[in-house]
Amino acid sequence: MEELYIELKDNLGNIKKYEVLHTFTNNDKSYVIYTDNTYDKDNLNIYASTYHMFKDKIVLDSMDNDFNYKLVEEEIKKFINGD
């Protein structure tokens, strides 16, 4: 599988590259799970956001409720287990 990357700009204008691990859609909402390939102790840092497209660019949105977090947790488990 081809590796996909997104570049995100922080509040200071610095651009950081992230590897896209998985994308999915649920109830017409798009999600992306990504990493900067850094570790916190022994765990890979994984991030997730909802997103939408605007003028051919991905715009990340905040995940604003527990349903989104639980949905992403379940999707990460499926992804790790190869489901």
N, C-alpha and C positions, 0 to 999 in steps of 0.2 A: 504494500500500500504506500502511495506517495505521501510524504510528510507535508503537512500544511502548516503555515505560520501566519500569525497576525502580529501587527506592530501597534503598540498602544503608547499613547503620549500621557505622561503623568502631569500633575499640576504645575510642575516646574518646566514643562516643555521637553523633558527628556523622553526619547523614544526607546522602548524596550521590546524585544522580540520574544514572542511566546509560541510554543508549539501547540497546535490544535490536536487534542486527543480524540474528541468525539463531538458530533453535533446531532441534534434531534429536534423534533417538533412535537408539541403536545397541545391540543386545543387551539390551533392556529398561532401558537407562540413558539418562537425559535430559541433554542438554547445552544450554547457552546461551552465545552469543558476544555480547559487549556492549562498549560504549565510553563514556567520559566526554567524548568529542569534544575531547580535548586532544592535543597533538602533542609528540613527542620528536624534535626537529630537524624533519625533513620527514615523519615517519611518524606516522600516527594510532595512538594507544594503544588496543589491542584486548585484551580480557581474555576468558577462557573458564573455565567451571566446569561440573561436573556439578551436578544439582539434584534435589530431590524436593519434593513438596507436603506440607505439614503444617498442618492447620486452615486451609485456604484461603490459605496463604501459601507463597511460594517460599522454600525453604531451600537455600542454596548449599553444596555439598560440595567438598572439595579434590580435585583430579585427582592421583591418587597413583601413576601409573605412566607409563612411556614410551608405552605403547599409547594411552592417552587423549590425550597430547600430539600424537602422530603423527596420530591420527584427527581431532583438531581442526584441525591444520595442513592436512590434506587437505580438510576441509570448508570452511575459510576460502578456500582456492584455488578450490574449486567456486563458492562464493558470489561471490567477486570476478569470476570469469570468466562468471557468469550461468548456470552449469550446473544 
